[in-house]
């Protein structure tokens, strides 16, 4: 049976590539893993996601009763939404 357990994680910040190589050498003798650092991604303005955070957990009940006691019909809403286009 395969041993499945969760390893603790520690982040070590370093300035020199030599330090990373030394950690990899030490990892050979101890029971730990050195992962390659992730490359930083450069985002262009056109490819960056929109800063919309409300859509992750929408609460549709917050809109309940929004048109209560308003003198507006479904036809009025459609007309205003489409700007005269049908």
C-alpha positions in Angstrom: 0.0 0.0 0.0 1.3 3.4 -0.9 2.1 5.7 2.0 0.0 8.9 1.5 0.6 11.7 3.9 0.8 15.5 3.7 4.2 17.1 3.9 4.7 20.3 5.8 5.9 23.2 3.6 8.5 25.9 4.3 9.3 28.7 1.9 13.0 29.8 1.8 13.9 33.1 0.1 17.4 33.3 -1.3 19.4 35.7 -3.4 21.9 33.4 -5.1 21.5 30.5 -7.5 24.3 28.8 -5.5 22.0 28.7 -2.5 19.4 26.8 -4.4 21.9 24.3 -5.6 23.2 23.8 -2.1 19.6 23.2 -0.9 19.2 20.6 -3.6 22.4 18.9 -2.5 21.2 18.8 1.1 17.8 17.4 0.0 19.6 14.3 -1.3 20.6 13.3 2.3 17.4 14.3 4.1 13.7 13.5 3.5 12.7 16.7 1.8 11.9 18.0 -1.7 13.2 21.2 -3.3 10.8 22.5 -5.9 11.8 24.8 -8.7 10.6 28.3 -8.2 7.7 29.4 -10.3 8.4 31.9 -13.0 6.6 35.2 -12.6 4.1 35.9 -15.3 3.9 39.2 -17.0 0.3 40.3 -17.6 -0.5 42.6 -20.4 -3.4 45.0 -19.9 -5.5 43.2 -22.6 -5.0 39.7 -21.1 -5.4 40.4 -17.4 -8.7 39.3 -15.9 -11.3 41.8 -15.0 -11.4 42.7 -11.3 -14.9 41.2 -10.7 -15.0 39.5 -7.3 -18.7 39.4 -6.7 -19.3 36.6 -9.2 -17.4 34.0 -7.2 -20.3 33.4 -4.8 -23.4 35.2 -6.2 -26.3 35.8 -4.0 -29.4 36.1 -6.2 -31.6 36.6 -3.2 -30.1 40.0 -2.8 -32.2 41.1 -5.8 -35.5 39.8 -4.4 -38.1 42.5 -4.5 -36.0 45.0 -6.5 -39.0 46.0 -8.6 -41.5 46.0 -5.8 -43.8 49.0 -5.7 -42.3 50.3 -9.0 -44.5 51.3 -11.9 -42.7 49.3 -14.5 -43.6 46.4 -16.8 -41.5 43.7 -18.5 -42.2 45.4 -21.8 -40.7 48.7 -20.4 -37.6 46.8 -19.2 -37.1 45.2 -22.6 -37.6 48.5 -24.4 -35.0 50.3 -22.2 -32.6 47.4 -22.3 -32.6 47.1 -26.1 -32.7 50.9 -26.7 -35.4 50.6 -29.3 -33.8 47.5 -31.1 -35.9 44.4 -31.1 
